[in-house]
């Protein structure tokens, strides 16, 4: 079944900035805690699942996310299906790379929501791949251009910051750090907006509150 909702580039970027800037410090805190503890075996599985799948899903729903929440043990409960979906998706995308890259790009956007569905909505890995494919049907180009335009914006700003750094070093360093923080927030904001548009719409089944 095809998704009844389509992503619009303008809408995606608007939501990206609204969600990303609003939650930039929560995202930064979670990312820093993940980076500091990523070397700890087993714990890093739960923190990675929380950072990459739970955080953007909660941002899409407009729910608060405390940075320390990434340490919650409940996020390790579904790690078997999480590893399985990553293995299936990455294996298929790797094969797509052998077919001159373009198929891999298409598959990446087609199945981008699969880990979100597995962790947050209780879908089985194979079902999640089908559901993600259906949800992104007709929206893959919009997803691609949303990321592309966001990347161009960040690149242009980074060039300006680099020029400022050559003129005023201390100010340039501060602006560089600020740019990294904002870019991180915008990245998660874009993912959240894609989830909000393609998964959390009225035409589709209500999400299952897996962790409540």
N, C-alpha and C positions, 0 to 999 in steps of 0.2 A: 504494500500500500504506500503510495507516495504522500509526502508531507503536504498538508494544505497551507503551509506557511512558507513564504519566501523571504530571504534576507535581502535587504536593500543596503547598498554600500553607504549611502548617506546616513541612514538610520543606524547602521553598525558603528560608524565612526562617532556619531553623536552619542550613542550609548557608551561607547568606549571611553570617551572623555568624561561623561557624567559619572559612570560607575568607577572608572579608574582613579580619577582625581579625588572622589569622595572617600575612597577606601585605600588611598596610597600608603598610609602609615600602617594599616593592618597588614597589607601585602608586604611591605618592607619588613615589618617585625617578624612575620612568618618566614619570609625568605632568609633573613639573617639567622634566625634560630635553626632553620634547616641547615644552613651552611655551616654553622658552628658545630652541629651534632651529626652531620652526615657521615662521619667516620665511625660512628657507633653501630656495630652490627645489630641487626634485628630491629632496633629502635628506628633506624633510618628507613626501614620499609614503611612503617606507619606514617612517619613524617613526610615521606615522599608522596604517598597516597593522598594524605591530607592536603598537601600543598598543591599538587597537580590536578586533583579531581574534586575534592570536597570544597576547597576554598573558592574556586570559580563558580561552582554550583550554588553555594550559599550567597555569593555576591549577586548572582543572577536572580535569586529569589528575594534579594533585599534584606537578607538576614545578617546579623552581626557575626563576626568571626574574630575571636581573640587569638593573637599569634601563638599563645601557649597551647591552644587547642590542638595543634599538630602533634602533641605528645600523647593525646588520648589513645589508650590501648584499643579502643573499639575500631580504630581505623586499620588495625592489623588483622581483624577477624576475616576480612574478605580478600586477603592477599593472594590466595590460590587462584581465584578467578581473575584478579588484577594481573598477576603474572601471566596467566593463560591468554588473556585478551591482548596484552602487549606482545607476547610471542607470536600470536596469530597475525596481528596487524603488521608488525615489523617484518615478519617473514614475507608476507605478501608484498609489502612496499619494497623490500629488498629485491624481490623478483622483478617488480615493476621497474626498478632502476636498470636492470639488464635490458629492458625494452626501450632504451633511449630516453629515460628520465620522466617524460611526460606522464606515462601511466602511473608512476609512483606519486607524482604530485596530485593527480586525480584521486588515487586511493587514499592518500594522506587526508585530504579534506572529506572524502566520503566516510571514512571511519574515525575521524577526529573525535567524535562524540561517544564512541563505543566505551572507552574506559569510564567516562562520566556516567553512562547508563549502568554499567556493571556495578560500580561502587555506590552510587546514590539512588538508583532506581531498581536495584535488585535483579537486573536482567542477566541471563546466562550469556557467556561470551559469544556464542554463535548468534543468538537472538539479538544481542547488542550490536553486532556488526550489521545485521539486516535492518535493525531499527535506526541506526546511525545513517546508513545508506539512504533509507527512505526519508529521514528527517532533513538530510542535506541535498536531496534531489532538487535540482533546479536552482540551488544556491551556491554551488561550488565556485563559480566564477566570482560571485559577490564576495565570498569568503577570501578568495585569493587576492582580489583587488583591495579589499579592506586591509589585509596584512601588508600588501605592497605599498599602499598609500601611507599607512601609518609608518612603515619603515622609511619612506621617502621624507616624511615630515621630521622624524627623529634624526635622520641623516643630515638634513639641511640645518636643523638647530645645532647639531653637533659640530658642523663646520663653522657656524657662527661662534660657538663656545670656544672652539679651537683657535679662532682668530683672536678672540678676547684674551685667551691665555697667553698668546704671544705679546700682547700689549700690557696686560696687568695679570701677572702670574697667580697671585693669591686669589683674586676675584675669579679667574678662569678655573682654578681648582674647585672653588665652591660651586660654581655653575656646573662644572662637570659632574660633581657628586649629585647635585640637584637633578640634573638631566637623567642620570642613571636611575634615581629613585622614581622620577615621574614616568620614565620609559617602562620601568617594571610595572608600575600601577596601570599604565595604559595597556600593556600586553595582557594582563589579567582582566582588565576591563573589557577588552575586545572579546576574549574568550567568554566572559560572562554574558555579554550582549548576544553573542551567537547562541549560547545555551538558552537565554531568555526568549529569543525569537523563535528558534527552531524546536526546542523541547518543551518549554513552559508556555505553550499557547493553548487556548480553550478547546481547539479542535482535537487535541491529543489527550491521551489518558492522563489523569492526575498523577503526579510523581508519588512514589511510595516513600514514606519517611523511614528509610532503612535504619537510621541510627537513633531513633527516638524510642 
